[in-house]
C-alpha cells in the first residue's frame, strides 16, 4: 500500500470522520472498516496486513461489501467480493488490481479514475483529490437508506 500508517489508521487520519472510498492500484485486496456496508461477513483468524511504512493492521473477517461509485450527478452501488474487514483502517480501500483481475478496467486520465465493466460501460468516475482517487461521503453518522440505483457485480473481486 502506498499510504503511511498515519493516513490509514482510524484514530490519526484526517479522513477518519468521513466515509471515504479510496481507489488504489497499490493494494492487493479490497479492505474496509465500514461494517455497516458489508452485506455478508465471515470471521477469519486474525490476518496481519503490512502497510508500505511497515505499520500493521489486522483483518478479522471477510465478506461482500456495497460501495457507491460516483458518476457525475448520480452514483451506482456495486458489490465488491472478498473484502477484508479491518476495523483499524480509516477508509475503504478499493483495489484496482482486484477490479482488473475480475475483468473491469480503470482509466486514470483527466484528474479522474474511470471504472468500466467488461462491456466497456462506464460505471463511475472518481475524482482525483489531494493526490488520491477518492469518493467522500458525508460525516460518519448512523446508518441511512441509500436511494441510488443498485448494480450487483457478482464477480468484482
Secondary structure, DSSP 8 states (H G I E B T S, - for coil): --S-HHHHBTTT-TTTTEEEEEEESS-SS-EES-GGGEEEEEEEEEEEEE-TTS-EEEEEEEEEEEEEEEETTEEEEEEEEEEEE-TTBSSEEEEHHHHHHTT-EEEEETTEEEEE-TT--EEEEEEEETTEEEEEEEES-S-----SEE---TT--
